[in-house]
Amino acid sequence: MNTMAYVVCIVAIVLAADAYKKYLKMKANKKEQDPDLEESIAKIEVLEERIRVLERIVTEHKYDLGREIDSLK
């Protein structure tokens, strides 16, 4: 091989190693962010359940009847 081929191989190896290093760094950052994401998702699920309960209470027949009776007073 001539000198130019060696230079091209070395540059390719360096670029591949740099890309792999960046990939590993990005993967590590993603793992660090996951607990925050999971905590936020858990909070959202709790809030959604509370909203479902409130919607059920408001749409029940007894609630409507109680509101009508209160409006007659």
N, C-alpha and C positions, 0 to 999 in steps of 0.2 A: 504494500500500500504506500501511497505517497503521503506527504506531509499534510496536504489539504484534507485527505480522508480522515486522518487522525484528529485533526482539529474539529471536523464536522462531528465525529463520534463523541469527542469530549464535550462539545457544546450540547449535543443531544442528551447525553447522560446528565449533565448539570441541569438542563431544563426539566428533564423528567424527574430528577430528585427534588427540585424546587416545587414542581407541581404536586408531587406526593406529600411533601412537607406541608404545603398549604392545605391539602385535602385532610391530613391528619389534624391540623390546627382547627379547621372548620368543623370537623366531626367532634372534637373535644368541646368546642364552644356550644354546639348543639346540645350536647349532653348536659351542660351546665344550665341551659335555659329550660330544659324540660320540667324540672320541679315547679318552677313558676307557672308554666303553662298548665300543668296538671292541677295545681292549686286553683288557678283561675277557672278551669273547666269544672272543677268540683263545686266552686261557689256559684257558677252559673246554673248548674243542675239543681242546686238547693233553691235558688231563687225561682227557677222555672216551676219547681214543685209547689212552692208557696203561691205563685201566681195561679196555678191550676186549682189549688184549694180555694183561693179567693174567688175565682171565676165560678166554681161550683156553688159556693155559698150565695153569690149574687144571683145566679140564675135559678136557684131553687124556688119552687112554688111558694113555700112558707115565707121567704124573704119578700116576695112580691105582695103576698097577702098582708104581711105586717106593714109594709110601706103604704098600702092602700088604706089600711085601718088608721095609721098615723095621719094620713092626709085628710081623713074625714073629721078628725078631732079639731 
